[in-house]
Amino acid sequence: MVKKHGLYSHNSLSSFKSASSWFEVYAAFSTLTILLRTAINDLIPHQLRSYIVSKLEGFFCKYQPSNKASIKINQFWDETCGERNELFEAALTYLPTKITHTYKSLKVGRRQNQKHLELAVDGGDDVVDEFEGVKYTWKLNEGSREESMNRKNNFVLTFNEKQRQRVLDQYIPHVVKSYEAMKNERRILKLYSWLDDFWNESDLSHPATFDSLALSPELKKDIVDDLDRFLRRKELYKKVGKAWKRGYLLYGPPGTGKSSLIAAMANHLKFDVYDLELSSIISNSDLMRCMKEASNRCIIVIEDIDCNKEVHARSKPNGSSDDRDSESDSEGSKMKSKRFTLSGLLNYMDGLSTSGGEERIIIFTTNHKEKIDPALLRPGRMDMHIHMSFLKGKAFRMLASNYLGIEGDHPLFQQIDDLLEKVEITPAVVGEQLLRYEDPHRCLEELVQFLQQKVKDSNCDGVGRVVFSRSFDTDSLI
């Protein structure tokens, strides 16, 4: 028993020494690892460490089974006719927003009339984008400029092959949707005028917004709600078989803010504006051509519609406006292209000659609504009639805020409200008065005297209104 006990003691001692030796080895290795890590961090720059790691990863990945798939996105979808690939444009705009501080090869620049700098993807580095927890790698391959004007440019999108369907169904639509939002946010609105048989382009830089318009809050809300509702109803218009467009009639005396309202609508919708004078249209075919050449998502302005005799209301001894409407339909089927007629305009308003145009706002302006043929005024052609009236109290508060920076109430506001009820005066006239002095209180005092004089003059003349003439001018939109 003693020997056996001694044998057990000897074995236990040996096991203890063996475990102790392994612990010493582990401790020494851990110490060495810490020292090496400290030395590497202190002596080797972060950029060099990242480079070495990436090279090692690339080396070992070559000898592993590949599970990567890729999609090639060419700059041009059809090189024979120069048709651009919108997905390439989307990636070109979207990817700079995913560039991180580790991206070394950048392009930077600024477009004409732009205030901010823009980044662009260069072919030197890959861009890694993460969407819903999955990483996608983009590579821009740039061809030489001698290769058919750079048409050899393309993106290669690399991803795990298991994500192929997800890329097509979710990721690429996400890129396109983001691109559309960024393009809409950054774009400079344009004003087009029909001259010499083509649309002449200029920048639309009018600052008007619905927040700054001198209109009653109720009217502004009605207009904004109507515009937003129109944008949401593409599928409804398609379902009921109507062209996706909406017509507005702005009527009222000159100087009541028609041009400012149009600019505010354009800024709200991010739509370009096409200004069309019917006097420049010789025939129905001219009208169809200029409408066809206008883009989608635009506002078409037909100003001073009452100045064209073709659209004037016509008295009929044996019929009503409905007869006129039906006559226009019969005329439309026999429409001649040699001259401009009301039936040609009605056909466009009814969507018979839209030539593919959609998501359009059509605005007519007039100082004399009563002169316009009822066939043109009915819903479906001019859907919303907006009366641009003379200035009253609520709208004046907005003018005082915009011109003088007065928020809330002022001791002279009530007196001005009372005077505005006694005289018909446009926002344009009052706006000119508010620009005369820099001191807000003095400006309002002078306005009170001005309005008192107008009331006195109108009482003497027996007219009861201020006569002011200012026509709609597209130059005010620029």
C-alpha positions in Angstrom: 0.0 0.0 0.0 2.9 2.3 0.7 4.4 1.7 -2.6 1.1 2.3 -4.3 0.6 5.5 -2.4 4.1 6.6 -3.3 3.4 5.9 -6.9 0.2 8.0 -6.9 2.1 10.9 -5.3 4.9 10.7 -7.9 2.3 10.7 -10.8 0.5 13.7 -9.3 3.7 15.7 -8.9 4.6 15.0 -12.6 1.2 16.1 -13.8 1.5 19.3 -11.8 4.9 20.1 -13.2 3.6 19.4 -16.7 0.6 21.8 -16.3 2.9 24.4 -14.8 5.2 24.1 -17.8 2.3 24.7 -20.2 1.1 27.7 -18.3 4.6 29.2 -18.4 4.7 28.6 -22.2 1.2 30.2 -22.6 2.2 33.2 -20.4 5.4 33.7 -22.4 3.5 33.5 -25.7 0.9 36.0 -24.5 3.6 38.4 -23.4 5.4 38.0 -26.7 2.1 38.7 -28.6 1.4 41.8 -26.6 4.9 43.1 -27.2 4.6 42.4 -30.9 1.2 44.1 -31.1 2.6 47.1 -29.3 5.6 47.2 -31.5 3.6 46.9 -34.7 1.1 49.6 -33.6 4.0 51.9 -32.7 6.3 51.3 -35.6 4.1 50.5 -38.6 1.6 53.1 -39.8 -2.1 52.3 -39.9 -2.2 52.7 -43.7 0.6 50.2 -44.2 -1.0 47.7 -41.8 -4.3 48.0 -43.7 -2.4 47.5 -47.0 -0.6 44.4 -45.8 -3.8 42.9 -44.4 -5.7 43.5 -47.6 -2.9 41.9 -49.7 -2.9 38.8 -47.4 -6.7 38.5 -47.7 -6.5 38.8 -51.4 -3.7 36.2 -51.6 -5.6 33.6 -49.5 -8.9 34.3 -51.2 -7.4 33.2 -54.5 -7.1 29.7 -53.2 -10.6 29.5 -51.8 -13.7 28.6 -53.8 -15.3 31.9 -55.1 -18.9 32.7 -54.0 -19.0 36.1 -55.6 -21.2 37.2 -58.4 -21.1 40.5 -60.4 -23.2 42.7 -62.6 -21.8 44.9 -65.3 -23.5 48.3 -65.8 -22.5 50.0 -69.0 -22.7 53.8 -69.5 -24.7 53.3 -72.7 -27.4 50.7 -73.1 -27.3 50.8 -76.8 -24.0 52.1 -78.2 -25.1 52.1 -81.8 -27.6 54.9 -81.2 -26.1 56.5 -78.1 -28.9 55.5 -75.7 -27.7 56.2 -72.2 -28.1 53.7 -69.4 -30.1 55.4 -66.6 -28.8 52.9 -64.0 -25.2 54.0 -64.8 -26.2 57.6 -64.2 -27.9 56.6 -61.0 -24.8 54.8 -59.7 -22.7 57.8 -60.7 -24.8 60.1 -58.6 -25.5 57.7 -55.7 -22.1 56.3 -54.9 -20.3 59.6 -54.0 -22.6 59.7 -51.0 -21.1 56.4 -49.8 -17.4 57.5 -50.1 -15.6 57.3 -46.7 -12.5 58.9 -45.3 -10.5 55.8 -46.4 -11.3 56.4 -50.1 -8.1 57.7 -51.7 -8.9 58.5 -55.3 -11.5 61.3 -55.6 -12.8 63.6 -58.2 -14.1 67.0 -57.0 -15.7 69.9 -58.8 -18.5 72.4 -59.0 -21.0 72.9 -61.7 -21.9 76.2 -63.2 -24.4 78.1 -60.9 -24.0 75.6 -58.1 -22.9 76.7 -54.7 -21.7 73.4 -53.3 -18.8 71.2 -54.2 -19.5 67.7 -55.7 -17.6 64.5 -55.3 -17.3 61.9 -58.0 -16.2 58.3 -58.1 -12.8 57.6 -59.6 -11.6 54.3 -60.9 -8.8 54.1 -58.4 -10.7 52.5 -55.5 -13.6 50.3 -54.9 -16.7 51.8 -53.1 -18.3 49.6 -50.5 -22.0 50.2 -49.8 -24.0 48.5 -47.0 -27.7 48.1 -47.5 -29.9 46.3 -44.9 -26.9 44.5 -43.4 -25.4 43.3 -46.7 -22.2 44.8 -48.3 -22.0 45.5 -52.0 -18.8 46.5 -53.8 -18.7 48.9 -56.8 -15.8 49.4 -59.2 -15.7 52.1 -61.9 -13.9 51.0 -65.0 -13.0 54.0 -67.2 -12.2 53.6 -70.8 -9.8 55.9 -72.7 -11.2 59.1 -74.3 -10.3 57.8 -77.7 -12.8 54.9 -77.3 -15.8 56.5 -78.9 -16.1 59.5 -76.6 -15.8 57.5 -73.4 -18.6 55.1 -74.1 -16.5 52.2 -72.6 -17.1 53.4 -69.1 -18.9 50.9 -66.8 -19.6 49.9 -63.2 -19.1 46.4 -61.9 -21.2 45.6 -58.9 -19.9 42.6 -56.9 -21.8 40.7 -54.2 -22.4 37.3 -52.6 -24.0 35.1 -55.2 -26.7 34.2 -52.6 -27.9 37.8 -52.7 -28.5 37.8 -56.5 -32.3 38.1 -56.4 -32.1 40.6 -53.5 -29.8 42.8 -55.6 -32.3 42.8 -58.5 -35.5 43.2 -56.4 -34.3 45.5 -53.6 -30.9 46.9 -53.8 -30.8 48.3 -57.4 -34.4 49.8 -57.0 -33.0 51.5 -53.8 -30.1 53.0 -55.8 -32.5 54.3 -58.5 -34.9 55.7 -56.0 -32.1 57.5 -54.1 -30.8 58.9 -57.4 -34.2 60.3 -58.3 -34.6 62.0 -54.9 -31.1 63.5 -55.1 -31.6 64.6 -58.7 -34.9 66.3 -57.8 -33.3 68.0 -54.9 -30.3 69.4 -56.7 -31.7 70.3 -60.0 -32.0 73.9 -61.2 -35.5 74.6 -62.4 -35.8 75.9 -66.0 -38.1 78.4 -67.7 -38.8 77.7 -71.3 -40.3 80.2 -73.8 -41.6 79.3 -77.2 -39.8 81.4 -79.8 -39.0 80.8 -83.4 -40.5 77.3 -83.4 -38.5 75.9 -80.4 -38.3 76.2 -76.7 -35.7 78.7 -75.4 -34.2 77.8 -72.0 -33.2 79.9 -69.1 -32.8 79.3 -65.3 -35.9 79.8 -63.2 -34.5 81.6 -60.1 -37.7 83.0 -58.6 -37.6 82.8 -54.8 -41.3 82.6 -54.3 -42.7 79.9 -52.0 -46.1 79.2 -50.5 -44.8 80.4 -47.2 -44.0 83.9 -48.7 -47.1 84.4 -50.8 -49.5 87.2 -49.9 -52.5 84.9 -50.0 -55.0 83.9 -47.4 -53.8 80.8 -45.4 -57.0 78.9 -46.4 -56.4 79.5 -50.1 -52.7 78.5 -49.9 -53.7 75.3 -48.1 -56.3 74.4 -50.7 -53.8 74.9 -53.5 -51.0 72.9 -51.9 -53.4 70.0 -51.0 -54.7 69.9 -54.5 -51.2 69.8 -56.0 -50.0 67.1 -53.6 -53.2 65.0 -54.2 -52.5 65.2 -58.0 -49.0 63.9 -57.6 -50.2 60.9 -55.6 -52.9 59.8 -58.1 -51.0 58.5 -61.1 -52.6 55.0 -60.8 -56.0 56.5 -60.3 -55.8 58.6 -63.5 -54.6 55.5 -65.3 -57.5 53.4 -63.8 -60.2 55.9 -64.9 -58.7 56.5 -68.3 -57.7 60.1 -67.9 -54.5 61.8 -69.0 -52.3 62.6 -65.9 -52.6 66.3 -66.0 -54.5 69.1 -64.1 -55.6 72.5 -65.2 -55.7 75.7 -63.2 -57.2 79.1 -64.0 -55.7 82.1 -62.3 -57.9 85.1 -62.7 -58.1 88.6 -61.3 -56.7 92.1 -61.8 -53.1 92.7 -62.7 -50.6 92.9 -59.9 -52.4 90.3 -57.6 -49.5 87.8 -57.7 -50.3 85.4 -60.5 -46.6 85.1 -61.6 -45.5 84.6 -57.9 -48.0 81.9 -57.4 -46.8 80.1 -60.6 -43.2 80.3 -59.3 -44.3 79.0 -55.9 -46.0 76.0 -57.5 -42.9 75.3 -59.6 -40.7 75.4 -56.5 -43.0 73.3 -54.5 -43.3 70.6 -57.2 -39.8 70.9 -58.6 -41.3 71.3 -62.0 -39.9 73.3 -65.0 -42.1 76.0 -66.4 -43.0 76.3 -70.1 -44.4 79.7 -71.0 -46.6 79.7 -74.1 -48.2 82.7 -75.7 -51.0 81.7 -78.0 -50.2 84.6 -80.3 -47.0 82.7 -81.3 -49.0 79.6 -82.3 -50.1 79.7 -85.9 -51.8 76.4 -86.3 -53.1 73.4 -84.3 -50.1 71.4 -85.5 -47.9 74.0 -84.0 -49.7 73.6 -80.7 -49.3 69.8 -80.8 -45.7 70.1 -81.6 -44.7 72.5 -78.9 -46.7 70.4 -76.3 -45.0 67.3 -77.5 -41.5 68.8 -77.1 -42.3 69.9 -73.5 -41.0 67.4 -70.9 -43.0 65.5 -68.4 -43.3 66.8 -64.8 -43.7 70.4 -66.0 -46.0 73.4 -65.7 -47.3 74.8 -68.9 -48.4 78.4 -68.6 -50.7 79.9 -71.2 -50.9 83.5 -70.2 -53.6 86.1 -70.9 -55.8 83.5 -72.5 -58.5 86.1 -72.9 -56.3 88.0 -75.4 -56.9 85.3 -78.1 -60.2 85.9 -79.8 -60.5 82.1 -80.6 -61.2 81.3 -77.0 -63.7 84.1 -76.4 -67.2 83.2 -75.3 -69.6 83.2 -78.3 -73.3 83.8 -78.0 -75.4 81.2 -79.9 -79.1 81.9 -80.7 -80.0 78.2 -80.8 -77.8 76.6 -78.2 -75.9 76.8 -75.0 -72.3 76.3 -73.9 -72.9 72.6 -74.1 -73.7 73.0 -77.8 -70.4 74.8 -78.2 -68.7 71.9 -76.4 -70.2 69.3 -78.6 -69.4 71.4 -81.7 -65.7 71.5 -80.6 -65.7 67.8 -80.4 -67.0 67.4 -84.0 -64.6 70.0 -85.1 -61.8 68.1 -83.5 -62.4 65.1 -85.7 -62.0 67.4 -88.7 -59.3 69.5 -87.3 -57.3 71.3 -89.9 -53.6 72.1 -89.3 -53.7 75.4 -91.2 -54.8 77.6 -88.3 -55.1 77.6 -84.6 -58.6 76.8 -83.3 -60.3 76.4 -80.0 -61.1 72.8 -80.8 -57.3 72.1 -81.1 -56.8 73.5 -77.7 -59.7 71.6 -76.3 -58.4 68.3 -77.8 -55.2 68.8 -76.0 -56.9 69.7 -72.7 -59.0 66.5 -73.1 -55.9 64.4 -73.5 -56.6 63.4 -77.1 -53.3 64.9 -78.3 -50.9 64.7 -75.3 -48.3 62.8 -77.4 -47.2 60.8 -74.3 -46.8 63.8 -72.0 -47.9 63.1 -68.4 -47.7 64.6 -64.9 -48.3 68.0 -66.3 -49.8 71.1 -64.7 -51.5 73.5 -67.2 -52.1 77.0 -65.9 -54.2 79.6 -67.7 -54.0 83.3 -66.6 -56.5 86.0 -67.4 -57.7 89.4 -66.2 -61.2 88.8 -67.6 -62.6 85.4 -66.8 -66.0 86.4 -68.3 -64.5 86.6 -71.8 -63.4 82.9 -72.0 -65.6 80.4 -73.7 -67.4 78.2 -71.1 -66.3 75.1 -73.0 -62.7 75.8 -71.9 -63.7 76.6 -68.3 -65.4 73.3 -67.4 -63.8 70.7 -65.0 -61.4 68.4 -66.8 -60.0 71.3 -68.7 -59.6 74.0 -66.0 -60.1 71.9 -62.9 -59.5 74.6 -60.2 -60.3 78.2 -60.6 -58.2 80.5 -58.3 -59.4 84.0 -57.8 -56.4 86.4 -57.2 -58.2 89.1 -55.4 -57.2 92.5 -54.0 -55.2 92.7 -50.8 -56.9 92.2 -47.5 -55.9 91.9 -43.9 -54.6 88.3 -43.7 -52.6 88.5 -46.9 -51.2 91.9 -45.7 -49.7 90.2 -42.6 -47.6 88.1 -44.9 -46.4 91.1 -46.9 -45.4 92.8 -43.6 -43.5 89.7 -42.6 -41.7 89.4 -45.9 -40.9 93.0 -46.5 -40.5 94.4 -43.0 -39.7 91.3 -40.8 -42.7 92.1 -38.6 -44.0 88.9 -36.9 -47.1 89.0 -34.8 -49.2 92.1 -34.3 -48.4 95.8 -34.7 -50.3 98.9 -33.5 -51.0 100.1 -37.0 -52.2 96.8 -38.4 -55.9 97.3 -37.4 -56.0 100.7 -39.0 -54.4 99.3 -42.2 -57.0 96.5 -42.2 -59.8 99.0 -42.0 -58.4 101.0 -44.9 -57.9 97.9 -47.1 -61.6 97.1 -46.7 -62.5 100.6 -48.1 -60.2 100.5 -51.2 -59.3 97.9 -53.8 -55.6 97.7 -54.1 -53.3 95.0 -55.3 -50.4 93.3 -53.4 -48.0 94.7 -56.0 -48.9 98.3 -55.2 -48.6 97.8 -51.4 -45.3 95.9 -51.9 -43.8 98.9 -53.7 -44.8 101.1 -50.8 -43.2 98.8 -48.3 -39.9 99.1 -50.1 -39.6 102.9 -49.7 -38.2 103.0 -46.2 -36.0 100.7 -44.1 -37.6 101.5 -40.7 -40.6 99.2 -40.3 -42.7 101.6 -38.2 -42.1 104.6 -40.5 -42.9 102.4 -43.5 -46.3 101.5 -42.0 -47.0 105.1 -41.1 -46.4 106.1 -44.7 -48.5 103.2 -45.9 -51.4 104.5 -43.8 -51.1 107.9 -45.3 -50.9 106.4 -48.8 -54.1 104.3 -48.2 -55.9 107.2 -46.7 -55.2 109.3 -49.8 -56.4 106.5 -52.0 -59.6 106.2 -50.1 -60.1 110.0 -50.4 -59.4 109.9 -54.1 -61.8 107.0 -54.7 -64.5 108.7 -52.8 -64.1 111.9 -54.8 -64.1 109.9 -58.1 -67.0 107.7 -57.0 -65.0 104.7 -58.1 -64.2 103.0 -54.9 -61.0 101.3 -56.1 -57.4 101.9 -57.0 -56.7 101.4 -60.7 -53.4 99.7 -61.3 -52.3 98.0 -64.5 -49.5 95.3 -64.5 -49.6 92.4 -66.9 -48.1 89.0 -66.3 -44.4 89.0 -67.4 -42.3 85.9 -67.5 -39.2 88.1 -66.9 -40.5 88.3 -63.3 -39.9 84.6 -63.0 -36.3 84.8 -63.9 
